[in-house]
Amino acid sequence: MLPKIKKCFGNDSVLYTSHARKEMHEEEFGQIKEQEVFEAVLNGEVIEDYSDDKPYPSVLIYGDSIEEKPLHIVCAYSNEDDMAIVVTVYQPDPCLWDEYRRRKQ
């Protein structure tokens, strides 16, 4: 799914949910810009898969912005619309994540 999501970002075929916009604006570590999400997705990797999510399967992507801001992006993909849907975006708390890739126990 990640190659399809990256393609959508490259084609500007991305929908941000209102929840994602709110989280980006109110992020506790500082506001997150669309450009940073774009950069993080393009160099990102899938760290969790939510294939049972409805109405579209989604994945948790970890990537860094050009300025090395670590981001987590929950992103779904709509086959029928050939569109990436950003469900939420946040800067992961290093106290909760091991190298931003695995949840700490």
C-alpha positions as CSV (number, residue, x, y, z in Angstrom):
1,M,0.0,0.0,0.0
2,L,2.9,2.4,0.7
3,P,3.9,2.7,-3.0
4,K,0.3,3.7,-3.8
5,I,0.2,6.2,-1.0
6,K,3.6,7.8,-2.1
7,K,2.3,8.0,-5.6
8,C,-0.8,9.9,-4.4
9,F,1.3,12.3,-2.5
10,G,3.4,12.9,-5.6
11,N,0.3,13.5,-7.6
12,D,-1.3,15.8,-5.0
13,S,-4.2,13.3,-4.6
14,V,-4.4,13.5,-0.8
15,L,-7.3,14.2,1.5
16,Y,-6.7,15.3,5.1
17,T,-9.4,14.5,7.5
18,S,-10.6,17.2,9.8
19,H,-9.1,15.2,12.7
20,A,-5.7,15.1,11.0
21,R,-5.9,18.9,10.4
22,K,-6.8,19.5,14.1
23,E,-3.9,17.3,15.3
24,M,-1.5,19.0,12.9
25,H,-2.5,22.4,14.2
26,E,-2.6,21.4,17.9
27,E,0.5,19.1,18.1
28,E,2.1,19.4,21.5
29,F,5.6,19.4,20.1
30,G,4.8,22.2,17.6
31,Q,2.5,22.7,14.6
32,I,3.0,20.2,11.7
33,K,2.9,21.5,8.1
34,E,1.6,19.7,5.1
35,Q,5.1,19.9,3.5
36,E,6.5,18.1,6.5
37,V,3.9,15.3,6.1
38,F,4.8,15.1,2.4
39,E,8.5,14.8,3.2
40,A,7.9,12.2,5.9
41,V,5.6,10.0,3.7
42,L,8.0,10.1,0.8
43,N,11.0,8.8,2.9
44,G,8.8,6.9,5.3
45,E,8.3,3.2,6.1
46,V,5.2,1.3,7.3
47,I,5.6,0.4,11.0
48,E,2.1,-0.9,11.7
49,D,-0.6,-2.3,9.4
50,Y,-4.3,-1.8,10.1
51,S,-5.7,-3.9,7.3
52,D,-9.1,-4.3,9.1
53,D,-9.8,-0.5,9.3
54,K,-13.0,0.7,7.8
55,P,-14.0,2.1,5.4
56,Y,-10.4,1.8,4.1
57,P,-7.4,-0.3,5.3
58,S,-4.7,2.0,6.7
59,V,-1.1,1.9,7.8
60,L,1.1,3.8,10.3
61,I,4.0,5.4,8.5
62,Y,7.1,6.6,10.3
63,G,9.2,9.2,8.5
64,D,11.3,12.3,9.0
65,S,10.8,15.7,7.5
66,I,13.7,17.3,5.7
67,E,14.5,19.1,9.0
68,E,14.6,15.7,10.7
69,K,11.3,16.1,12.6
70,P,10.0,12.5,13.2
71,L,6.4,12.0,12.3
72,H,3.8,9.3,12.5
73,I,1.1,9.4,9.8
74,V,-1.9,7.1,9.8
75,C,-2.8,7.0,6.2
76,A,-5.5,5.0,4.3
77,Y,-5.8,4.4,0.6
78,S,-9.0,4.4,-1.5
79,N,-8.7,2.2,-4.5
80,E,-11.8,3.5,-6.1
81,D,-10.7,7.2,-5.9
82,D,-6.9,6.5,-6.2
83,M,-6.5,8.8,-3.2
84,A,-4.5,8.8,0.0
85,I,-6.4,9.7,3.1
86,V,-4.5,11.2,6.0
87,V,-6.4,10.0,9.1
88,T,-4.1,11.6,11.7
89,V,-0.6,13.0,12.1
90,Y,1.5,13.4,15.2
91,Q,5.1,13.7,16.4
92,P,5.8,10.5,18.4
93,D,6.8,10.9,22.0
94,P,10.3,9.3,22.4
95,C,9.2,8.1,25.9
96,L,6.5,5.9,24.2
97,W,8.4,4.7,21.1
98,D,11.7,2.9,20.6
99,E,13.5,4.6,17.8
100,Y,10.0,5.9,16.8
101,R,9.4,2.5,15.2
102,R,8.2,0.2,18.0
103,R,5.9,0.9,21.0
104,K,7.8,0.6,24.2
105,Q,6.4,-2.0,26.6
